[in-house]
Amino acid sequence: AILKKIDYDNGYSLYIGIPFCPTTCSYCSFTSYPVAKWQDRMDEYVDALLKELAFIAEVSKEKHLNAIYMGGGTPTTLSAQQMDRVLSFLEEHFSFEHLKEYTIEAGRPDSITEDKLRVIRKHGVGRISINPQTMQQKTLDVIGRRHTVEDVVRIFHLARELGFDNINMDLIAGLPGEHPEEMEDTLRQIKELAPDSLTVHALAMKHGSRLTRERAASTEKQNYKQMARELEEMIDMARKAAGEMGIYPYYLYRQKNIAGNFENVGYAKVDKAGIYNILIMEEKQPIIALGAGGSSKLVFDHGQRIERVENVKDVSNYISRIDEMIERKRTAIATWL
């Protein structure tokens, strides 16, 4: 029913990648770079990103933009001024007439400030994510997230005070040292915040992550059957807690190397389901991805044929080779247009 308002034939969505994070979490293998090392080149990155956006705005003028999703990395590693520059550029160069959803994955509380939230709110972004992953301080410290549980609560309440009425939160079941008792306490705290949607991930042991390397090097025997049983219990606890919050499953996906072969499940209030999340799974509409590591999907014949266009992952290469990234898209998009 949600997808009935999406234009498959003439519509498309935008993914805007900001590949920087305050720190790299131990479980992560996404394209992300410590912002402290790239602070002096962030404006260069934004320059390149806007050049790529300008090209897409020009060639897609006859198409209908249905969803915008800014992810990463952590988009709020951009300064308030840089965020304002990107969002202003989008307003100036793209028509929002057919826009159904506008999301920014604010992500980590240690990157979010009141100024940044005010900029995001000013530009009419309707949906944001504030992602704790867990509400256990000992776990946050272990996985390398330099914020506190109190930071999560403070930023969430600040976002509510500023008028955000569609806030998603992400949790990961199976983080190091966590068992059903910890998940129960995390869910208790999340229920008190009452987000509009909740995405529950089962921990995936990704090849490029520090956590996977550390576990591979460990001499301790892992009781994987016990881990799988506990993970199943934690996921079931999350499902029940979601129902108690009045949010219900609306999308599901699997990743490689998830312990116990479980799924990631998105829960939401009836009118707050993430349209972009559904689109990226259903593959019914082109998603043009911009920024370092962006992977565009051009969809033909309602998903019968899909072509991918990749941007380089390395930030320096993305900046220096931005004209090449644009040419890659020009060639592929010509077949879509």
Secondary structure as UniProt FT lines:
FT   HELIX           2..5
FT   TURN            8..10
FT   STRAND          11..18
FT   STRAND          20..21
FT   TURN            26..27
FT   STRAND          33..34
FT   HELIX           35..38
FT   HELIX           39..41
FT   HELIX           42..59
FT   TURN            60..62
FT   STRAND          64..72
FT   HELIX           75..77
FT   HELIX           80..93
FT   TURN            97..98
FT   STRAND          101..107
FT   HELIX           109..111
FT   HELIX           114..122
FT   TURN            123..124
FT   STRAND          127..130
FT   HELIX           137..143
FT   HELIX           149..161
FT   TURN            162..163
FT   STRAND          167..173
FT   TURN            176..177
FT   HELIX           180..193
FT   STRAND          197..202
FT   TURN            207..208
FT   HELIX           210..217
FT   HELIX           224..244
FT   TURN            245..246
FT   STRAND          248..253
FT   TURN            256..257
FT   HELIX           259..261
FT   STRAND          264..268
FT   TURN            270..271
FT   HELIX           275..282
FT   STRAND          287..290
FT   TURN            292..293
FT   STRAND          295..300
FT   HELIX           301..303
FT   STRAND          305..310
FT   HELIX           315..320
FT   HELIX           322..336
//
